[in-house]
Amino acid sequence: MLKDTLSKFFKVDSLLGNLTGYVETRVELLKIEVKEDVAKGLAQAVTYLFIAFVVALFITFLSIALAILIGQRLGNIAGFSIVSLIYLIVGVILWARREKLIALMEQKLSLLLKKKK
């Protein structure tokens, strides 16, 4: 009885109720913000993947056209071999510089995440 009287006097019940409501509201707000961030990230990822797919198709058909063009002058095998050799050289250069490319990508992603809010 004394405990009830003291809690009513100091309004601890309403304070605890308000604090609980505040915490629940903050949790809900955090959930909504996370959902928005995930949705935005997925939308960007899907968009970039679609663009990368279209660019890959373009490069593939351009490579085939170039191989056929070279093949008409030097022979089919030579045309496709030269185009594949070009890709091999690009691949070796990218492999040799992979550490710098990884560091650059990490830096860009870090800046993007920091700039977010």
Helices and strands as residue ranges (DSSP letters): H 2-10, H 12-74, H 76-96, H 98-115
